[in-house]
Amino acid sequence: MSSLTGLLYGGLVVYLGGWYLGRWTGNFSLLLFVLTIVTFGYWLAERFVFAPRRLVAARNLEEQDAVRRQNLARQGIAKIDGDVAEAKQAVLAQPWWLDWTAGLFPVILIVFLLRSFLFEPFKIPSGSMIPTLLVGDLILVNKYHYGVRLPVINKKIIANHDPQRGDVMVFRYPKDTSIDYIKRVVGVPGDEVSYRNQQLFINGQPAPTSQLPDFFNEETLRVEKQFVEKLGNVEHRILVDRGRQLYLPVNETFPLRENCRYSAEGVTCKVPPGHYFMMGDNRDNSMDSRFWGFVPDENIVGKAFFVWMNFGDLKRIGSFQ
């Protein structure tokens, strides 16, 4: 078993190393699920096989020591060398391969359950959500707000709230579901969403905005126009670069592409049932639904709601909209 455990740990190191070096794409949810199953198997084996064997061996050792002492006592030898307690402790001790598998099962199980059904941490990798979220923000995502989903396959088994306009949502990128994206919900099923001339329209009505002082974007080292935009009951900040106009992919294909119309002014899309239209708050520096289409409900991961750490700026810690 020690050799098998060594091989398993070797495989884990190779998998994590290749993932870190970019040789292949890792799936942390799947990895955590596999680790939970494997360590659970070791935990069962320890509880029902290996631990009972060690207890039997320890009792046999005590019985042998008792017989030995009785035999020596009959011969008139009262002083006997050797401490059976130390030998018994050595027999009962878990070997390393059980300590590093069965011993870790409760911790891995708790992490798996918390991450799968309650909260999952993410790191913001790009500037598409500036100024709401900055590069390097470590955020928490509520996994049950939009319903309870089975881990790995992400199938919803218990419904909860539906995504609302203005929510900041983490989802699986439709073109590569191994990648997680974070954007803001701007269109829900049935909405007609337009983004024309750097202005957002929902069902023909412009989203209410009011201008704020200019924002210095540390990612681009540029001063950009900053606004407060209101979507539903949510007020949030956005950036608009008046000197830059995104070139939308007029000829891009994606599922339900027929629901979108592109023009020189921008794009208009009718959000189909069970799908959502997502945009970044950094409107002119965000690859979002304008480029790759709608997010289906089965791709939803959870609702982002809290920055729990930013090592470059501790003032970032707190909730956001």
C-alpha positions, 0 to 999 in steps of 0.5 A: 500500500505504501508503494501505491500511495507513493505512485498516487502522490507522484501522479498528483505532483505530475498533474499539478506541475503540468497544470502550473506550467501550462502543459494542460488545463486543470479542473480543480473541482474534478481534482477535489472530487477525486481526492475526496473519493480516494481519501475516503477509500483509505479512511474506510480501509483504515477504520475497518481493516488496518486499525483493527489489525493494529489493535489485534497486534497490540493486544497480542503483544500485551498477552505475550508480555504477560505470559513472559512475565508470568514465566519469569516470575515462576523462576523467581525473576522479579525484575524484568527489562523492557517496556511493552507500552513503548512497543505497543505505541509503535504498533498502534502508530499510523504509517505515513501512507495512511496519515497522508490519506485517511488522515486528510479525508475529513479536511478534504471533505469539508473543503469539498463540501464548502467549495461545492455548495456554499462558497468558492474563492476566485482571483480576478485575472483581468481588468474587464470588471474595473472599477468594481473589481481590480486585478488581484482581488480575491473574491468569494462566490455564493454557490447556492444563491442561484440554486444547488448544483452537483459538483463537477457536472454543474447540474442544478438539483435545487432551484433558488434565485434567478440571476437579476440585472446588475448581479456580478456572476461567475460562469463557465466561459461558453467557448471553453467551459474549463475556464471561469469568467466573471461579468455583470448580468445586463440582460435576462431571458426575454430582454432586448439588450442594445449597446450602441455608441457606448450606451446601454439600452434595455428593452429600448430604454437607456440604462440610467447613468450619472457621471463621476470624477474621472478614474485613473486606470492603473492597468492602462495608465490612462484617465478614463470617464467614470459613471454610475449606472443603474440596472434594476435596483443595483447601482454600480460604477462603469468605465467608458473610454470615449476615445476608443470604440470596440470593433465588434465581431460582425461575422462571429458565430456562436449559439443563437447568433440569429438573436443578435444584430450588428451594425456600425453603432453596436449590437442589439440582442434578444436574450433567449429563454434560459440564457443571460447577456453579460458585460464587463464594467470596463465597457471598452476593455471587456470580451463579453456577450457582445463578442461570444454570445449568451451564457446558458443557465447550466454554465452558471457557477455563482454570485460574486459578492465579497472581496476577502483579500487584495495583497496590494491594497487591503482597503479593497476588502469588503462587499461590492455591487 
